[in-house]
Structure formats: C-alpha cells, structure tokens
Amino acid sequence: MNAADWRPAASLTTLRTRARMLAAAREYFSDEGVIEVDTALLSRAAVTDIHLESVPATVAGVGPMYLHTSPEYAMKRLLAAGIGDCYQVSHVFRDGERGAQHNPEFTLIEWYRLGFDVSALMDDVEALVARVLEGLRPLARAERTTYREAVRGASGVDPMTATAAEIATALRAHGVDAPPTALDDGDALLDLLVSTVVGPRLGAPRPSFIHDYPASQAALARIRPGDFPVAERFELYLDGIELANGFHELGDAVEQRRRFEADLAHRAAVGKPPRPVDERLLAALSHGLPDCAGVALGFDRLVMAALGLDSIDQAMPFAVDRA
C-alpha cells in the first residue's frame, strides 16, 4: 500500500458521470414499466458453469454459502412467482477474474422482459444503451451478425464444423497459444478464439450484436433446431469490449437439471471442485417460468466505453487493489 491508495482510481468527474448514467438507466426502465428488484448477494447454491467460479463465504450459524456471480437465479424465482418485467442493479462476484476489463467484484444491470425473444431484447438493449450514453458519445445503429459469420470472418474458422485441432491451429496463427488442458475442448477453444481474436474486432465504429451461438454454448438459453442447432443467445460488443450477454430463457426444469449435471461432470473431469446446484431455481422452473428473455449488462464496462477509459479500475470507485 502507498500513501495514495485511499483515493479512488476513478476521477471524481468519472464517478459523477457514472452516477448520471445509472440514473438514466433507471429512468429508462421506469418509462418502460419495468420494476426494480433487489435480491440477496449470498446463496447456498453456486454457479456450475466451468468458465465461472463463485466466491465462497461462510456464515456463522448457516454454513457454507457463495457470493452470487449474477442475480439470475433469484430473479427467475421472482419471475416464476409472477413479478413480471423486472430489472436489478447488482454487485456480483467472480473468483479469479482480474485484468483491464475484469475485477472480481463489479456491477451488472440484469433485466427480464416477458414475451420477448432475442430479437426484441436486442432492440431493448440498444435502446437502453443509447439512453445511457446520450450526451456522452454518439452511437450509430447496431449491426447484427451471427456467431458463425463473426467467427468465420475474423479467423477463417467455421465454428459449427471445425475440430478442436483446427481451432487450435487458427489460434496459433493469430499468436495465441491455448492451454494444454483446453486442446481437446472445442468450446473452450472457441471461447478463447472469440475473446482474443474475434471480440476485439467487434463494435467499432458501431455496436455489434453477435447471435445464434452453437447449441453447446447454450448455458441457460433455449435451443433452436436446424441443420446446426443454435442457442437463442446474443452478446453485445462496443469498441471490442463485450458489454452484454442475453438469452431467450430456458424454462424446462428437466433440461436445466441435465445441463447442471453435465457442467458438474465437466468440472470433475478437469479437476475443478463440485458446486451445489440451485434446487430452488429448479423448483421455480418446475412451477413455471413465463416465456421471457433476459440479459446482463456490465455497467462498469459501459462506463469505460462512454468515456474511452483503458481500465475497469478507472470506471469504479475502488477496484480490488484498493478495496
């Protein structure tokens, strides 16, 4: 620690702009009739996704718990209970994430719209981002490209047909060495290809939506059948930065349990610890999730894009190094 560590890394001007941006987001949802909810940060369950790690916590008299990686599971329980269109501004936590665009604790704006598909939700996301960035930077209308087109255009790899070896070869051609543990994992290699080669080329000069992900990357999204089944999922990029990740939400409790169990088997295969499945979410899905689409938007990254900042630390009051 040095003598200046008590100060925020973000300037006061940035923090005041951040506050105005957050107020604009809340105004947008109010105008749209979307209500704000506030769910718990602590949960007895944890995310099973192999690409995310929950931060564990122990609560006296309760036992092992986890800080949530997203308010998604709790918000879906509210949706199943009948809350209707809702949003949340929430601090979330992801273990092991640190870098120019990553902090272990950050702010998500997450929301759900009943009766929306991914196309309608992309319209919604674009409208919110335009409202929040109004007066800060002009935005042209967003382009929409399929995942297949984006990956093939940037790397020459067809993500629907390429083998893991072909994806690894493409990564090496772009100066990226995949970790040995991922060399047989096509999805992990595709994630690396998108994060290092494809994503940084997207969203300039105008925002870019990438949609129709491979079915194997569905996570919590519905699958649309076809010659190559695709997940009804999208991501939004601006200035080469991923801002948002949205889904036409899966409402099938049996299928969701199958995916959780597949995640746990994958975690075991690569030596990661097991995580408790959210049985309350599965019970809510069994009760009945209304047809809806949902999205999580990284608010700190949106501040970066609004102000042309180089680091997420410059977009928040106190990143982990000064916490």
C-alpha positions in Angstrom: 0.0 0.0 0.0 1.2 3.5 -0.7 0.1 6.9 0.7 -2.4 7.5 -2.2 -4.2 4.1 -2.0 -7.0 5.5 0.0 -8.1 7.6 -3.0 -10.3 6.1 -5.8 -8.6 5.2 -9.0 -11.5 6.8 -10.9 -11.6 10.5 -11.2 -14.4 12.4 -9.4 -15.6 13.5 -12.8 -15.9 9.9 -13.9 -17.8 8.9 -10.8 -20.3 11.8 -11.3 -20.8 10.7 -14.9 -21.2 7.1 -13.7 -24.0 8.3 -11.3 -25.8 10.1 -14.1 -25.5 7.1 -16.4 -27.0 4.8 -13.7 -29.9 7.3 -13.1 -30.5 7.3 -16.9 -30.8 3.5 -16.9 -33.3 3.6 -14.0 -35.3 6.3 -15.9 -35.4 4.1 -19.0 -36.8 1.1 -17.0 -39.3 3.4 -15.3 -40.5 4.7 -18.6 -40.8 1.1 -19.9 -42.8 -0.1 -16.8 -40.0 -2.5 -15.7 -39.8 -2.6 -11.9 -36.6 -2.7 -9.9 -36.0 -5.7 -7.6 -33.2 -6.3 -5.0 -32.2 -9.9 -4.3 -29.6 -11.4 -1.9 -25.9 -11.4 -2.7 -25.4 -14.6 -0.7 -26.7 -18.0 -1.8 -26.4 -21.6 -0.7 -26.0 -22.6 -4.3 -23.3 -21.7 -6.7 -22.8 -21.5 -10.4 -21.9 -24.8 -12.1 -20.6 -23.3 -15.3 -17.0 -24.4 -15.8 -16.0 -21.0 -17.1 -17.1 -19.2 -13.9 -16.0 -19.5 -10.3 -18.1 -18.4 -7.4 -16.5 -16.7 -4.4 -17.2 -18.9 -1.3 -18.3 -17.4 2.1 -19.0 -19.0 5.5 -21.8 -17.6 7.6 -21.9 -18.4 11.3 -25.0 -20.5 12.1 -25.8 -21.1 8.4 -22.7 -22.8 6.9 -21.1 -22.6 3.5 -22.5 -20.0 1.1 -21.4 -18.2 -2.0 -21.5 -14.7 -3.3 -23.5 -14.8 -6.5 -22.0 -14.4 -10.0 -25.3 -13.0 -11.2 -28.7 -12.3 -9.7 -30.2 -14.5 -12.5 -31.3 -17.5 -10.4 -33.1 -15.4 -7.8 -34.7 -13.1 -10.4 -36.1 -16.2 -12.2 -37.6 -17.3 -9.0 -39.4 -13.9 -8.8 -40.5 -14.3 -12.4 -42.0 -17.7 -11.7 -43.8 -16.2 -8.7 -45.4 -13.6 -11.0 -43.3 -10.4 -10.5 -43.5 -9.5 -14.3 -40.9 -7.4 -16.2 -38.1 -6.6 -13.7 -34.5 -5.4 -13.5 -31.8 -5.2 -10.9 -28.6 -3.2 -10.4 -26.4 -5.6 -8.5 -22.8 -6.1 -7.4 -21.7 -9.6 -8.5 -18.6 -11.6 -7.7 -16.4 -13.9 -9.8 -13.3 -15.6 -8.4 -10.1 -15.4 -10.3 -11.1 -12.6 -12.7 -8.7 -9.7 -12.9 -7.5 -7.6 -15.8 -8.1 -4.4 -17.8 -11.7 -5.4 -18.3 -12.2 -7.6 -15.2 -12.5 -7.1 -11.4 -13.6 -9.8 -9.0 -16.5 -7.5 -7.9 -18.4 -5.5 -10.5 -21.8 -4.1 -11.3 -24.3 -5.8 -13.5 -27.6 -4.4 -14.8 -29.7 -7.5 -15.4 -33.3 -7.5 -16.6 -36.1 -9.7 -18.0 -38.9 -9.0 -20.4 -41.9 -11.2 -20.7 -43.0 -12.3 -24.2 -39.7 -11.1 -25.7 -37.5 -13.2 -28.0 -33.8 -12.4 -28.6 -34.6 -10.0 -31.4 -36.9 -7.9 -29.3 -34.5 -8.0 -26.4 -31.6 -6.8 -28.7 -33.9 -3.8 -29.6 -34.4 -3.2 -25.9 -30.7 -3.4 -25.1 -29.8 -1.0 -27.9 -32.5 1.5 -26.7 -31.2 1.4 -23.1 -27.5 1.8 -24.1 -28.5 4.8 -26.4 -30.4 6.4 -23.4 -27.5 5.9 -21.0 -24.8 7.2 -23.5 -26.9 10.2 -24.6 -24.8 13.3 -24.5 -21.6 11.3 -23.9 -20.9 9.7 -27.3 -23.0 9.3 -30.5 -24.0 5.8 -31.5 -24.9 4.5 -34.9 -27.5 1.8 -35.2 -26.0 -1.6 -34.1 -25.2 -4.3 -36.6 -26.3 -7.8 -36.1 -24.2 -10.8 -37.2 -24.5 -14.5 -36.5 -21.8 -16.1 -34.3 -20.9 -18.2 -37.3 -20.4 -15.2 -39.6 -18.4 -13.3 -37.0 -16.0 -16.2 -36.1 -15.5 -17.2 -39.7 -14.9 -13.6 -40.9 -12.3 -12.9 -38.3 -10.5 -16.2 -38.1 -11.4 -18.3 -41.1 -12.7 -21.0 -38.8 -16.3 -22.3 -39.2 -17.4 -22.8 -35.5 -20.2 -25.2 -36.5 -17.9 -27.7 -38.2 -14.3 -27.1 -37.1 -12.5 -29.7 -35.0 -10.6 -28.7 -31.8 -7.3 -29.2 -33.6 -8.4 -26.8 -36.4 -9.5 -24.1 -33.9 -6.1 -24.5 -32.0 -4.3 -24.1 -35.3 -6.3 -20.8 -36.0 -5.4 -19.6 -32.5 -1.7 -20.2 -33.1 -1.9 -18.4 -36.5 -3.1 -15.3 -34.5 -0.3 -15.7 -31.9 -2.4 -17.3 -29.2 -1.3 -20.5 -27.5 -4.2 -22.4 -26.0 -3.5 -24.0 -22.5 -2.8 -27.7 -22.8 -5.9 -28.6 -20.7 -8.1 -27.0 -23.4 -6.6 -28.6 -26.5 -9.4 -31.2 -26.7 -12.2 -28.9 -25.7 -13.7 -27.3 -28.8 -16.0 -25.0 -26.8 -13.2 -23.7 -24.6 -11.1 -23.1 -27.7 -13.9 -21.2 -29.3 -14.3 -19.1 -26.2 -10.6 -18.3 -26.4 -10.8 -17.5 -30.1 -13.7 -15.1 -29.5 -12.1 -13.4 -26.6 -8.7 -12.9 -28.2 -9.3 -12.7 -32.0 -13.0 -12.1 -32.8 -14.3 -9.9 -30.0 -11.6 -7.2 -30.1 -12.5 -6.5 -33.7 -16.2 -6.0 -33.0 -18.2 -3.0 -32.1 -16.3 -0.3 -33.9 -17.3 2.1 -35.2 -20.8 1.0 -34.3 -22.1 -1.5 -31.7 -22.3 -5.2 -32.8 -24.7 -7.9 -31.7 -23.5 -11.4 -32.2 -26.3 -14.0 -32.1 -27.1 -17.7 -32.7 -24.4 -19.3 -30.7 -23.5 -23.0 -31.1 -26.0 -25.2 -29.1 -23.2 -26.5 -26.9 -22.8 -22.9 -25.6 -26.5 -22.5 -24.6 -26.0 -22.4 -20.8 -29.4 -21.1 -19.8 -30.8 -20.4 -23.3 -33.3 -22.2 -25.5 -32.1 -24.2 -28.4 -33.5 -23.6 -31.9 -33.3 -26.7 -34.2 -31.9 -26.7 -37.7 -29.0 -28.2 -39.7 -26.8 -26.7 -37.0 -28.9 -26.2 -33.8 -28.2 -22.9 -32.2 -28.7 -21.3 -28.8 -31.1 -18.3 -28.8 -28.4 -16.2 -27.2 -26.6 -12.9 -28.1 -23.7 -10.8 -27.0 -23.2 -7.0 -27.5 -19.8 -5.6 -28.3 -18.7 -1.9 -28.3 -15.1 -0.8 -29.0 -14.0 -4.5 -28.9 -15.4 -5.0 -25.4 -18.2 -7.4 -24.6 -20.9 -5.4 -22.8 -23.9 -7.8 -22.5 -25.0 -11.4 -22.7 -28.7 -12.2 -23.4 -30.8 -15.3 -23.8 -34.3 -16.5 -24.7 -34.6 -18.1 -21.3 -34.9 -21.9 -20.9 -38.0 -22.8 -18.9 -37.6 -26.6 -18.9 -36.6 -27.8 -15.4 -35.6 -31.2 -16.6 -33.4 -29.9 -19.3 -31.9 -27.3 -16.9 -31.0 -30.0 -14.4 -29.4 -32.1 -17.2 -27.2 -29.1 -18.1 -26.3 -28.5 -14.5 -25.3 -32.2 -14.2 -23.3 -32.0 -17.4 -21.5 -29.0 -16.0 -20.6 -30.8 -12.8 -19.3 -33.8 -14.8 -17.2 -31.5 -16.8 -15.8 -29.8 -13.7 -14.9 -33.2 -12.2 -13.1 -34.2 -15.5 -10.8 -31.1 -15.4 -10.2 -31.3 -11.6 -12.4 -28.4 -10.5 -14.4 -28.6 -7.3 -18.1 -29.5 -7.4 -20.7 -26.8 -6.7 -24.1 -27.2 -5.1 -26.9 -26.9 -7.7 -29.7 -24.3 -7.1 -32.6 -26.6 -6.3 -34.8 -23.6 -5.6 -34.3 -22.4 -9.1 -35.2 -25.8 -10.5 -38.3 -25.9 -8.3 -39.3 -22.4 -9.7 -38.8 -23.7 -13.3 -41.0 -26.7 -12.4 -43.7 -24.4 -11.1 -43.5 -22.5 -14.4 -41.3 -19.7 -15.8 -43.2 -17.3 -18.1 -41.9 -17.0 -21.7 -39.2 -14.4 -21.4 -35.8 -13.1 -22.5 -33.2 -11.8 -20.1 -29.8 -10.0 -20.4 -26.9 -9.0 -18.1 -25.0 -5.8 -19.0 -21.7 -5.0 -17.5 -22.2 -1.4 -16.2 -18.5 -0.7 -15.4 -17.6 -1.6 -19.0 -20.3 0.6 -20.3 -18.7 3.5 -18.3 -15.4 2.6 -19.9 -17.0 2.8 -23.4 -18.7 6.0 -22.6 -15.6 7.8 -21.5 -12.9 6.0 -23.5 -11.2 4.5 -20.4 -8.4 2.0 -20.7 -9.1 0.1 -17.5 -12.1 -1.0 -15.5 -10.3 0.4 -12.4 -10.8 3.9 -13.8 -14.6 3.3 -14.1 -15.4 2.3 -10.5 -14.7 3.9 -7.1 -12.5 1.1 -5.7 -11.3 -1.9 -7.6 -10.0 -4.9 -5.7 -6.5 -3.5 -5.3 -7.9 -0.6 -3.3 -10.7 -2.4 -1.6 
